[in-house]
Amino acid sequence: MEVSVFFLLVLMFTSHGIGVHSLLHESKRSQDNSGSCVSKPRPKVFQNSHNFSVDLRMPGVIPATSDTYLCMASPVPTGRDAYIVDFIPHANMNTVHHMLLFGCRIPASTSSSWDCGKNGICKDESSVMYAWARNAPHPELPKDVGFKVGQRSGLPYFVLQIHYGDIGAFGDHHRDCSGLTLTMTTKPQPFIAGIYLLMSVDTVILPGKKVTNADVACDYTSYPIYPFAFRTHTHQLGKVVSGYRVRDGKWTLIGRQSPQLPQAFYPTTKNLNIKYGDTVAARCVFTGEGRTTKTYIGSTSNDEMCNFYIMYYMDRKHSEPYMSCVEPGSKELFKHIPAEANVPIPVSPEQMHMMIHMGDSQDLEDQTLLTDQSEPGPLQDEGDLSSLMSQLLGQSEDLFNIHKYKPHKMQRSQAELMAQINSLIKKKDLQTEEDPILVRDRVHKFHQLPTRGKLVAEGQDFHYQEAAGWPQSPLQLGQVSGLAVDSNSNLVIFHRGDHSWRADSFNSQAQYQQRSLGPIQQSTILVVDPAKGNILKASGRNIFYLPHGITTDKENNYWVTDIALHQVLKVSGDGRDAALITLGEAFTPGSDKNHFCKPTDVAEDPETGNIFVSDGYCNARILKFSADGKYLSEWGSGSSDRRRHIPFLIPHSLVFLPDKKDLCVADRENGRIQCFLAETGEFVKEIKKDEFEGKVFAITYSPAGDGLIFAVNGQSSFSSAPLSGFVIDYPTKEILDTFRPNTKDFEMPHDIVQSQDGSVFVADVASKSVFKFIPEKLHRSVKKAGIEVQELEG
């Protein structure tokens, strides 16, 4: 398991005379003198104008057992935001296995030190800022680059964590005072540092096979970054790892190294930048020689990893501290990778001997990880890069809430390790097919198609099939909450970037608890070419906290909902990100006409401009507003029999039917679709089917006006049936077609839209992806085992 450096970023502060050498001298004395160490339990601050240094030390500890993780916390010593510009380690590998510095909002303990292997590091999310291991070297940050911390950054506390590997190092009963000196400034730095991780998640290395390539590539869709260091990581089978920028077909090397050499950060190719439209790609070369079984991606010593890290800086106005890529990239792209990427870098016996000597304590940790991962742990919906980095650096599941296993549908065998990065990353066994679908009665019969349980009603002349190879290049998305189609027939994606809806995101009064994170810095609204899947336009930065629903008007402005803000906004679609209309009070839930409580979706009447809002997770109503945001009316659920009236239970999705002037609602937890006259709110009809399995997450209406409703369902506690999309005839309420992906199952389909050409797009919030389905024509019927089966044309 990897224990080497994650963030060794250093800028020596010489221009302001901070006295670094004297600090180092004092640090050495306190390290060697247990009395001095114990007498200084509080972090020491050395001040000089805007610049200061913070000495973070363990307060003279003696670990009780091997593989102990101890932590100590300290507030950022300034009321303002500050920037770390240098990390100076004070530790020796003979005592310390590795050392990490985290930023968090609330530490797990206020004790002078605590066992964070048992009690955790932070009460909220933790963010890795620095790591040290194996007497690692000391690379430097470029000038004017720093890491932002402090109250407004959402990281008002430091937590120093040290892993003590072998307790034999304390045979003399000395007390340990290892730690860090942080060189800091309150002066805003022009550039903020970050890390881009490319990682393969599905590579399988066959036993005895001489060469296996793991390829990863993503289109870059943010503001320019400037790489200055790179790092490679595999386990024992890795021979060489290379990273590249691809621009206009030209491959430029970022860095290339043997992962069997010391896994420190090395300088990248000079004068290199990565900008919007580039592709970032990496290849790991493995050998399966000497193995007798398949080797998968995972965190134990018997697994493998393929990681390529890029350390970069970017303009502080657009900074994104973490980015990641886990997509395999196209075979066509990697046909052109430079030949050097396929050439192993030899490691001499002397170098191997040095690595073995430096890694004496490694086996203990690998055994611990293997034990920790013998049973699947609890799944959580969200995670961040720090949880993955903690896993890569050798931490236990209990300590960092690592997401390792995910229970999946009963139709699939699942025992694969997953990593989490922004996304949930998983490895699946796709060999088990779903059970056949039972044949319905003759009147509204469904026929079993040859593959993956496709359902088509009798007489229906088309079936929706997943579009292979879409998008052509991977989209880098957070949780995808909403979809729309603009007047140019382009797909609009609304996603949450590096924010996630977690179990602790809201308190019992529905108040958002993570405001300190600030708004999402990434572009949350992406306009995408529906044919190829490439991004045409990106907007929506620094506005939203937890995006949910989106729709477009005829001027291509966006009506959106934000469940954290408890607001509905009309945002300009010209890239200015101007809020043209704001409904609701920011971060203030309520149930009157001026407040919402986690509003879920918006629909617009294109003729009048009136909008309708589904409200939502706390309330159970639909509100109607004029085009300029004036409150008009509201209503709840409907029923043809008042004695059996059931209130909305999360009205989750809305669609306006222009040709019928009806408004339909996906009543999520009641597993039904209810429709009303948009003018008056009068109840019209309800569509509720057994096939929905008790949940309807999202609906849309065919823009062709042919009376088709499209819907997706959600996971049910009483059914293990695969999640599906449905094509429903609105006049008869009958299901005409049922569809689902070919390559993998839906995890949590959250929204659905249809474009003018008939394509259907489904947003999956859990897998952070968008699926495309296209109608394929059915042209004949045949008999198979006495059952009539519709065959797809071609």
C-alpha positions in Angstrom: 0.0 0.0 0.0 1.3 3.4 -0.9 2.8 5.5 1.9 4.9 8.0 0.0 4.4 11.7 -0.4 1.1 13.3 -1.5 1.7 16.9 -1.0 5.4 18.0 -0.5 5.2 21.5 -1.8 7.7 24.0 -0.5 8.5 27.7 -1.1 11.3 29.1 1.1 10.3 32.5 2.5 13.6 34.4 2.3 12.6 37.9 1.3 11.0 38.7 4.7 13.6 37.3 7.0 11.5 34.8 8.9 14.4 33.0 10.5 13.8 29.5 9.0 17.3 28.3 10.0 16.7 29.2 13.7 13.4 27.4 13.6 15.0 24.3 12.2 17.6 24.5 15.0 15.0 24.8 17.7 13.0 22.0 16.1 15.9 19.7 16.2 16.5 20.4 19.9 12.8 19.8 20.8 12.9 16.6 18.8 15.9 15.3 20.7 14.9 16.6 24.1 11.8 15.0 25.6 11.6 17.6 28.3 11.6 20.5 25.8 9.0 18.6 23.7 6.6 18.0 26.6 6.9 21.6 27.8 5.5 22.9 24.5 2.2 21.2 23.9 0.7 24.3 22.2 1.6 25.1 18.6 4.1 27.9 18.5 3.6 30.9 16.2 6.5 33.0 14.9 5.2 36.4 13.6 6.7 38.9 11.2 4.4 41.4 9.5 2.1 39.5 7.0 4.2 36.4 7.3 4.4 33.9 10.1 5.4 30.4 10.9 3.4 27.8 12.8 5.2 24.9 14.6 2.9 21.9 14.8 4.3 19.1 17.0 3.2 15.9 18.8 3.2 16.7 22.5 5.7 14.1 23.6 3.8 10.9 22.8 4.5 7.2 23.1 2.3 5.0 20.9 0.9 2.0 22.8 1.0 -0.4 19.8 2.4 -0.7 16.3 0.4 0.8 13.5 -1.0 3.5 15.8 -2.4 6.7 14.3 -2.2 9.8 16.6 -3.5 13.3 15.9 -3.3 16.8 17.3 -5.3 19.9 16.3 -4.6 23.6 16.1 -6.7 26.5 14.8 -5.4 28.5 11.9 -3.8 31.4 14.0 -5.4 34.3 12.2 -8.9 35.7 11.9 -8.4 36.1 8.2 -7.7 33.7 5.4 -4.1 32.7 5.2 -1.9 30.8 2.7 0.6 28.0 3.4 3.7 28.6 1.2 6.1 26.1 2.8 6.0 22.8 4.7 9.1 21.9 6.7 9.0 18.3 8.1 10.6 17.3 11.4 10.5 13.5 11.4 12.6 10.5 10.8 11.5 7.3 9.1 13.1 5.2 11.9 10.3 6.5 14.1 7.5 7.8 11.8 6.0 5.7 9.1 4.3 8.7 7.5 2.9 12.0 8.5 -0.1 13.9 7.1 -1.5 17.4 7.6 -5.3 17.9 7.2 -7.5 20.9 7.1 -11.0 20.7 8.5 -13.8 22.7 10.0 -14.2 20.8 13.3 -11.5 18.5 14.6 -12.6 15.1 16.0 -11.2 16.0 19.4 -9.9 19.0 21.3 -7.4 16.9 23.4 -3.7 17.6 23.1 -3.5 14.4 21.1 -5.9 11.5 20.4 -6.1 8.1 18.7 -7.5 9.1 15.4 -7.4 5.5 14.2 -10.4 5.0 16.5 -11.9 8.4 16.8 -11.4 10.0 13.4 -9.7 13.2 12.3 -12.4 15.7 11.6 -16.1 15.7 12.5 -16.8 16.9 9.0 -14.9 16.4 5.7 -11.1 16.4 5.8 -8.8 17.8 3.2 -5.3 16.6 2.8 -2.8 19.4 2.4 0.6 17.7 3.0 2.1 14.3 3.4 5.6 13.0 4.2 7.1 9.5 4.2 10.4 7.6 3.9 12.6 10.7 4.4 11.2 12.0 1.2 12.9 14.8 -0.7 11.9 18.4 -0.6 10.5 19.9 -3.9 9.5 23.5 -4.1 6.4 25.4 -5.0 6.7 28.0 -7.8 6.8 31.6 -6.7 3.4 33.3 -5.7 1.7 29.9 -5.1 0.1 28.8 -1.9 -2.6 26.7 -0.2 -5.6 28.6 1.1 -6.7 28.0 4.7 -8.8 29.9 7.3 -12.4 30.5 8.2 -13.7 31.6 4.8 -11.9 28.8 3.1 -13.8 26.2 5.1 -10.6 25.0 6.7 -10.2 26.9 10.0 -8.3 24.0 11.8 -5.1 22.1 11.1 -5.0 18.4 12.2 -1.6 16.8 12.2 -1.7 13.0 12.0 1.2 10.6 12.4 1.3 6.9 11.7 3.7 5.2 14.0 4.6 1.9 12.3 6.9 -0.3 14.4 6.6 0.2 18.2 10.1 -1.3 18.4 11.4 2.2 17.6 10.3 3.2 21.1 12.3 0.6 23.0 14.2 3.3 24.8 10.9 4.8 26.0 11.6 8.2 24.4 8.7 10.6 23.7 8.1 11.7 20.1 7.7 15.3 19.1 7.6 14.9 15.3 5.7 17.4 13.3 5.8 20.3 10.8 6.7 23.9 10.6 4.3 25.8 8.3 5.5 29.0 6.7 2.4 31.1 6.1 1.3 34.5 5.0 -2.0 36.5 5.2 -1.0 38.1 1.9 -3.3 36.7 -0.9 -1.3 34.6 -3.3 -1.9 35.1 -7.0 -2.0 31.4 -7.7 -3.5 28.5 -5.8 -2.0 25.0 -6.0 -3.9 21.7 -6.6 -3.6 18.2 -7.8 -5.0 16.4 -10.8 -5.2 12.6 -10.5 -5.5 10.2 -13.4 -6.4 6.7 -12.2 -7.4 3.5 -13.9 -10.3 1.7 -12.1 -11.1 -1.3 -14.3 -7.8 -2.7 -15.5 -7.4 -6.5 -15.3 -3.9 -7.9 -15.6 -3.9 -11.5 -16.9 -1.6 -14.0 -15.3 1.5 -14.7 -17.3 0.8 -11.9 -19.8 3.9 -10.0 -20.6 2.4 -6.6 -21.2 -0.9 -5.1 -20.1 -1.6 -1.4 -20.7 -3.9 0.7 -18.4 -5.0 3.8 -20.3 -6.8 6.8 -18.8 -7.8 10.0 -20.6 -10.2 12.9 -20.1 -11.0 16.1 -21.9 -10.0 19.1 -19.9 -12.9 21.5 -19.4 -11.8 24.1 -16.9 -9.5 27.2 -16.7 -5.8 26.9 -17.5 -3.6 25.0 -15.1 0.2 25.0 -15.0 1.8 21.7 -14.0 5.0 21.9 -12.1 5.5 18.4 -10.6 4.3 14.8 -11.3 4.3 11.5 -9.5 3.6 7.9 -10.5 2.2 5.1 -8.5 1.7 1.3 -9.0 2.4 -1.7 -6.9 4.9 -4.5 -7.9 3.7 -5.2 -11.4 4.1 -1.6 -12.8 7.0 -1.0 -15.2 6.5 2.6 -16.4 3.9 5.3 -16.0 3.7 8.2 -18.4 1.4 11.3 -18.5 0.7 13.6 -21.5 -1.2 16.6 -22.7 -2.8 16.1 -26.1 -3.5 19.3 -28.0 -4.6 19.3 -31.7 -3.4 15.7 -32.0 0.1 16.5 -30.6 1.2 14.5 -27.5 3.4 16.5 -25.1 5.1 14.7 -22.2 4.1 15.9 -18.7 6.3 13.3 -17.0 7.5 9.7 -17.2 9.0 7.5 -14.4 9.3 4.0 -13.1 6.9 3.4 -10.2 9.5 1.1 -8.7 11.8 4.1 -8.0 11.2 6.4 -5.0 7.7 7.6 -5.4 8.3 11.3 -4.8 7.2 14.2 -7.0 9.5 15.1 -9.9 9.6 18.2 -12.0 7.4 18.2 -15.1 8.2 19.4 -18.6 8.9 23.1 -18.3 6.6 25.8 -19.7 3.7 23.5 -19.9 0.0 24.4 -19.6 -3.3 22.6 -19.9 -6.3 24.5 -21.1 -9.9 24.0 -22.1 -10.2 21.6 -25.0 -7.0 19.7 -24.3 -7.0 16.0 -23.4 -5.0 14.8 -20.4 -3.9 11.2 -20.8 -1.8 8.6 -19.0 -0.6 5.0 -19.5 0.6 2.5 -17.0 2.5 -0.6 -18.3 2.1 -3.8 -16.3 3.4 -7.3 -16.6 1.5 -10.4 -15.3 4.6 -12.6 -15.4 5.0 -14.5 -12.2 1.3 -14.3 -11.3 -1.0 -17.3 -11.4 -4.3 -15.4 -11.0 -5.9 -12.3 -12.4 -4.8 -9.0 -10.8 -7.3 -6.3 -10.3 -7.2 -2.6 -9.3 -7.4 -2.3 -5.5 -5.5 -1.1 -2.4 -4.0 -4.3 -1.0 -0.5 -5.5 -1.8 -2.0 -8.3 -3.9 -3.9 -5.7 -6.1 -2.5 -3.1 -8.4 -2.9 0.6 -8.9 -2.4 2.9 -11.9 -2.1 6.5 -10.7 -0.5 9.5 -12.3 -0.5 12.7 -10.2 -0.1 16.2 -11.7 0.7 19.0 -9.3 -0.4 22.4 -10.7 -1.2 25.9 -9.9 -3.9 28.2 -11.4 -5.2 31.7 -11.1 -6.7 32.2 -7.7 -10.0 33.6 -9.2 -10.6 30.2 -10.9 -8.8 27.9 -8.6 -10.0 24.2 -8.3 -7.9 22.4 -5.6 -8.7 18.9 -6.8 -9.5 17.4 -10.2 -9.6 13.7 -11.3 -10.0 11.5 -14.3 -11.0 7.8 -14.2 -12.1 7.3 -17.8 -10.3 4.7 -20.0 -10.1 6.9 -23.1 -10.7 5.7 -26.6 -8.5 3.1 -28.4 -8.3 5.4 -31.3 -6.7 8.1 -29.1 -4.1 5.7 -27.7 -3.0 4.5 -31.1 -1.0 7.7 -31.3 0.7 7.6 -27.8 4.4 8.1 -28.2 6.5 4.9 -28.2 8.4 5.9 -25.1 5.3 5.2 -23.0 5.7 1.5 -23.8 9.3 1.2 -22.9 10.0 0.1 -19.3 12.4 2.1 -17.2 15.0 -0.3 -15.8 15.6 -0.3 -12.0 19.1 -1.4 -10.9 19.7 -4.0 -8.1 21.1 -1.2 -5.9 18.0 0.9 -6.4 15.8 -2.1 -5.6 17.8 -2.8 -2.4 17.4 0.8 -1.3 13.6 0.5 -1.9 13.4 -2.7 0.1 15.4 -1.2 3.0 13.3 1.9 3.1 10.1 -0.1 3.0 10.8 -2.4 5.9 7.6 -1.3 7.7 5.5 -1.6 4.6 4.5 -5.3 5.0 2.8 -4.5 8.4 0.6 -2.0 6.8 -0.3 -4.1 3.8 -1.4 -6.9 6.2 -3.5 -4.4 8.2 -5.2 -3.2 5.0 -5.9 -6.7 3.9 -7.5 -7.5 7.2 -9.5 -4.3 7.2 -10.9 -5.0 3.7 -11.9 -8.6 4.2 -15.5 -7.6 4.8 -17.5 -5.0 2.8 -17.9 -1.8 4.7 -21.0 0.5 4.7 -21.6 2.5 1.5 -22.0 6.2 1.6 -23.2 8.3 -1.3 -20.5 10.9 -1.4 -16.8 11.2 -0.9 -14.0 13.5 -1.7 -10.4 13.3 -3.0 -9.0 13.3 0.5 -10.7 10.0 1.3 -9.2 8.4 -1.7 -5.8 9.9 -0.9 -6.0 8.6 2.6 -6.6 5.2 1.2 -3.7 5.5 -1.1 -1.4 6.6 1.7 -2.3 3.5 3.8 -5.1 4.6 6.1 -7.8 2.3 7.5 -11.4 2.4 6.6 -12.5 3.4 10.1 -10.1 6.4 10.1 -11.0 8.1 6.8 -14.4 6.7 5.9 -13.0 5.1 2.7 -15.6 3.8 0.3 -14.4 0.4 -0.6 -17.3 -1.9 -1.5 -20.7 -1.2 -2.9 -23.6 -3.7 -2.7 -25.3 -3.9 -6.1 -28.3 -5.5 -7.6 -29.1 -9.1 -6.9 -28.6 -10.0 -10.5 -24.9 -9.3 -10.3 -22.2 -10.9 -8.3 -20.2 -8.2 -6.5 -17.2 -8.4 -4.3 -14.9 -5.8 -5.9 -13.0 -3.1 -4.2 -13.8 0.5 -5.2 -12.1 3.8 -4.7 -13.8 7.2 -4.3 -12.7 10.6 -5.7 -15.5 15.4 -6.4 -17.3 10.5 -7.4 -17.9 6.8 -6.5 -15.6 4.5 -8.4 -16.4 0.9 -8.6 -15.3 -2.3 -10.3 -18.1 -4.6 -11.5 -18.5 -8.2 -12.5 -20.8 -8.0 -15.6 -21.0 -11.7 -16.3 -24.4 -12.4 -14.7 -27.4 -11.6 -16.9 -30.7 -10.5 -15.6 -33.6 -12.8 -15.2 -36.0 -13.1 -18.1 -39.2 -10.9 -18.0 -42.5 -12.7 -17.7 -44.8 -12.4 -20.7 -47.9 -10.2 -20.2 -51.4 -11.0 -21.3 -52.2 -10.7 -25.0 -53.9 -7.3 -25.0 -51.0 -5.3 -23.5 -48.4 -8.0 -23.9 -44.7 -7.3 -23.5 -42.2 -9.4 -25.5 -38.9 -10.5 -24.3 -36.0 -9.2 -26.5 -32.8 -11.2 -26.9 -30.6 -9.0 -24.7 -30.8 -7.5 -21.2 -34.6 -7.6 -20.8 -35.8 -4.9 -23.2 -39.5 -4.5 -23.1 -41.7 -3.4 -26.1 -45.4 -3.3 -26.1 -47.3 -5.2 -28.9 -47.8 -3.0 -31.9 -44.9 -0.6 -31.0 -42.6 -0.1 -33.9 -39.5 1.2 -32.0 -37.3 0.4 -29.0 -34.9 2.7 -27.2 -31.3 1.4 -27.2 -28.3 2.9 -25.5 -26.1 4.9 -27.9 -22.7 3.1 -28.0 -19.7 5.3 -27.6 -21.5 8.4 -26.3 -20.0 10.7 -25.3 -17.1 10.3 -27.6 -14.8 11.8 -24.9 -15.5 11.5 -21.2 -17.3 14.3 -19.4 -15.9 15.3 -16.1 -19.0 15.6 -13.9 -20.0 15.8 -10.3 -23.4 14.5 -9.2 -25.6 15.1 -12.2 -28.9 16.4 -10.9 -30.7 18.0 -13.9 -30.9 18.0 -17.7 -32.6 20.2 -20.2 -32.6 20.8 -24.0 -32.2 24.4 -25.2 -33.8 26.0 -28.3 -30.7 25.0 -30.4 -31.4 21.3 -29.5 -28.3 21.1 -27.4 -28.2 19.1 -24.2 -27.8 21.1 -21.0 -26.3 19.4 -18.0 -26.6 20.7 -14.4 -24.2 19.1 -12.0 -22.7 19.7 -8.5 -19.0 19.8 -9.3 -17.0 18.9 -6.2 -20.0 19.4 -3.9 -22.1 16.4 -2.8 -25.3 15.9 -0.9 -24.3 14.1 2.2 -26.2 12.7 5.1 -25.0 15.6 7.2 -25.6 18.3 4.6 -28.7 19.5 6.4 -29.8 19.7 10.0 -33.3 18.6 11.3 -34.6 22.1 10.3 -33.5 21.6 6.7 -30.8 24.3 7.1 -27.6 23.7 5.0 -24.6 22.9 7.2 -21.8 23.3 4.7 -21.9 27.0 3.8 -18.3 27.3 4.8 -17.3 25.4 1.7 -18.5 28.3 -0.4 -20.3 28.0 -3.7 -19.2 25.5 -6.3 -16.2 26.9 -8.2 -16.5 24.6 -11.2 -18.8 25.3 -14.1 -22.1 23.7 -13.1 -24.0 24.3 -16.3 -22.6 22.6 -19.4 -24.0 22.9 -22.9 -23.2 19.7 -24.8 -23.4 18.6 -28.4 -26.1 15.9 -28.3 -24.5 14.0 -31.2 -20.9 13.7 -30.0 -21.1 14.7 -26.3 -18.4 17.4 -26.5 -18.8 20.5 -24.4 -19.9 23.6 -26.3 -20.2 26.1 -23.5 -19.7 26.1 -19.7 -21.1 28.5 -17.1 -22.6 28.6 -13.6 -19.4 29.1 -11.5 -19.5 30.5 -7.9 -23.3 30.6 -7.7 -24.7 27.3 -6.6 -24.2 25.1 -3.5 -26.3 22.0 -4.3 -27.9 22.2 -7.8 -31.1 20.2 -8.4 -33.5 21.0 -11.3 -33.1 22.9 -14.5 -35.1 24.0 -17.5 -34.6 26.5 -20.3 -36.8 29.2 -21.8 -37.0 30.3 -25.4 -34.2 32.8 -24.9 -32.0 30.0 -23.6 -31.9 31.4 -20.1 -31.9 28.8 -17.3 -34.5 28.3 -14.6 -32.8 26.3 -11.8 -33.3 25.2 -8.3 -30.7 25.0 -5.5 -31.8 22.8 -2.5 -29.1 24.3 -0.3 -30.0 27.9 -1.0 -33.8 27.0 -0.9 -34.1 29.2 -4.0 -35.3 29.3 -7.6 -33.2 31.4 -9.9 -33.4 32.5 -13.5 -29.9 32.7 -14.7 -28.7 34.3 -18.0 -27.6 31.8 -20.6 -25.1 34.2 -22.3 -22.2 33.1 -20.0 -22.4 36.2 -17.7 -24.0 34.0 -15.0 -26.2 36.9 -14.0 -29.2 36.1 -11.8 -32.1 37.7 -13.6 -34.8 36.6 -11.1 -34.4 35.2 -7.6 -37.2 33.6 -5.8 -36.9 32.6 -2.1 -34.5 33.7 0.6 -31.0 32.3 0.5 -30.3 29.5 3.0 -33.7 30.1 4.6 -36.3 27.2 4.4 -40.0 28.0 4.6 -43.4 27.2 3.4 -45.0 30.6 2.6 -45.2 32.2 -0.9 -41.8 33.8 -0.4 -39.9 30.8 0.8 -39.2 27.3 -0.4 -37.8 24.2 1.3 -35.4 22.3 -0.9 -37.3 23.0 -4.2 -36.7 20.3 -6.8 -37.7 21.4 -10.3 -39.0 24.2 -12.6 -41.3 23.9 -15.6 -42.2 26.8 -18.0 -45.2 27.5 -20.1 -43.4 28.8 -23.3 -46.5 30.7 -24.4 -47.1 32.8 -21.3 -43.7 32.5 -19.6 -45.4 31.4 -16.4 -43.3 29.0 -14.3 -44.2 26.2 -12.0 -42.0 25.0 -9.1 -42.1 21.7 -7.3 -41.5 22.2 -3.6 -40.0 19.8 -2.7 -38.2 17.7 -0.1 -39.8 19.4 2.9 -43.1 20.8 1.5 -45.6 19.0 -0.7 -46.9 21.5 -3.2 -46.7 23.1 -6.7 -46.3 26.8 -6.9 -47.1 29.0 -10.0 -45.4 32.3 -10.7 -45.7 34.8 -13.6 -42.8 35.3 -16.0 -41.4 38.1 -13.9 -41.6 36.1 -10.7 -44.9 37.2 -9.2 -46.6 34.6 -7.0 -49.9 33.4 -8.6 -51.2 30.3 -6.9 -50.3 26.9 -5.5 -51.8 23.4 -5.0 -51.1 20.0 -3.6 -51.7 16.5 -4.9 -54.9 15.5 -6.6 -57.3 12.5 -6.5 -60.5 11.4 -8.3 -61.7 10.1 -5.0 -61.3 12.5 -2.1 -61.6 9.7 0.4 -58.4 8.2 -0.9 -56.4 11.5 -1.3 -52.7 10.9 -0.7 -50.5 14.1 -0.3 -47.3 14.5 -2.4 -44.3 12.7 -1.0 -41.4 14.5 -2.6 -42.7 16.1 -5.8 -39.4 15.7 -7.6 -39.8 16.5 -11.3 -42.1 18.6 -13.5 -42.9 18.8 -17.2 -45.3 21.1 -19.0 -47.2 19.6 -21.9 -47.5 22.5 -24.5 -50.1 20.9 -26.7 -52.4 19.9 -23.8 -51.7 22.8 -21.4 -51.2 20.2 -18.6 -48.5 20.1 -16.0 -47.3 16.7 -14.8 -45.5 15.9 -11.6 -43.2 12.9 -10.7 -44.4 12.2 -7.1 -41.2 10.4 -6.3 -41.9 8.4 -3.1 -45.5 7.7 -4.0 -44.4 6.1 -7.2 -46.8 7.9 -9.5 -47.2 10.6 -12.1 -50.0 13.2 -11.4 -51.2 15.7 -14.0 -53.1 18.9 -13.6 -54.5 21.8 -15.7 -51.7 24.3 -15.7 -54.1 27.2 -15.7 -56.1 26.2 -12.6 -54.3 23.4 -10.9 -57.3 21.1 -11.4 -56.5 17.4 -11.2 -56.6 15.6 -14.5 -55.1 12.1 -14.2 -52.7 9.8 -12.4 -50.4 7.2 -13.9 -49.2 4.6 -11.5 -47.8 1.3 -12.7 -46.4 -1.9 -11.0 -43.4 -1.5 -13.3 -42.4 1.7 -11.5 -41.6 -0.4 -8.4 -42.9 2.3 -6.1 -40.6 5.2 -7.2 -40.8 7.7 -10.0 -37.8 10.1 -10.0 -38.2 12.1 -13.2 -40.4 12.7 -16.2 -40.3 14.6 -19.5 -42.6 15.0 -22.5 -41.9 14.5 -26.2 -41.3 17.8 -27.9 -42.8 16.3 -31.0 -46.2 16.5 -29.4 -47.0 12.9 -30.0 -48.4 12.2 -26.6 -45.4 10.4 -25.1 -44.3 10.7 -21.5 -40.8 9.5 -20.6 -40.0 8.5 -17.0 -37.3 6.9 -14.9 -37.8 5.0 -11.6 -35.6 4.6 -8.5 -34.5 2.0 -6.0 -37.2 0.4 -4.0 -36.7 -1.3 -0.6 -39.1 -4.1 -1.6 -37.8 -4.9 -5.1 -34.4 -5.7 -6.6 -35.5 -5.2 -10.2 -33.1 -3.2 -12.4 -33.9 0.5 -12.7 -35.4 1.5 -16.0 -36.6 4.2 -18.3 -40.2 4.1 -19.6 -42.1 5.4 -22.6 -45.7 6.0 -21.7 -48.7 6.8 -23.9 -50.2 9.9 -22.2 -53.8 9.4 -23.4 -54.0 5.7 -22.5 -51.5 5.7 -19.7 -50.0 2.5 -21.1 -46.3 1.7 -21.1 -45.0 1.3 -24.7 -41.3 0.7 -24.1 -38.9 0.0 -21.2 -35.2 0.6 -21.6 -32.0 0.5 -19.6 -28.2 0.7 -20.4 -26.4 -2.2 -22.1 -23.0 -1.8 -20.4 -24.0 -1.1 -16.8 -27.1 -0.6 -14.7 -28.6 2.7 -13.6 -27.6 3.5 -10.1 -29.8 6.5 -9.3 -31.4 8.0 -12.5 -32.3 11.5 -11.5 -33.6 13.4 -14.6 -34.6 12.7 -18.1 -35.1 14.7 -21.3 -35.8 14.1 -25.0 -34.2 16.1 -27.8 -35.9 17.1 -31.1 -34.3 14.2 -33.0 -36.0 11.7 -30.6 -32.9 10.9 -28.5 -33.4 10.4 -24.8 -30.8 11.4 -22.2 -30.8 10.2 -18.6 -28.8 11.8 -15.8 -27.5 9.4 -13.1 -26.7 11.3 -9.9 -24.9 8.4 -8.2 -22.6 7.4 -11.1 -22.0 11.0 -12.1 -22.8 10.3 -15.7 -25.3 10.9 -18.5 -26.7 8.1 -20.7 -28.0 8.6 -24.3 -30.6 6.3 -25.8 -31.8 6.4 -29.4 -34.9 4.8 -31.0 -34.3 1.8 -33.1 -37.0 0.5 -35.4 -38.5 -2.9 -35.0 -39.3 -4.6 -38.3 -40.4 -8.2 -37.8 -41.8 -10.7 -35.4 -40.6 -14.2 -35.0 -41.5 -17.2 -32.8 -39.0 -18.4 -30.2 -40.0 -21.3 -28.0 -43.6 -20.5 -28.6 -43.2 -16.8 -27.6 -43.5 -14.0 -30.1 -40.4 -11.8 -30.1 -39.8 -8.5 -31.7 -36.4 -8.3 -33.5 -34.5 -5.0 -33.9 -34.0 -3.8 -37.4 -30.4 -4.3 -38.6 
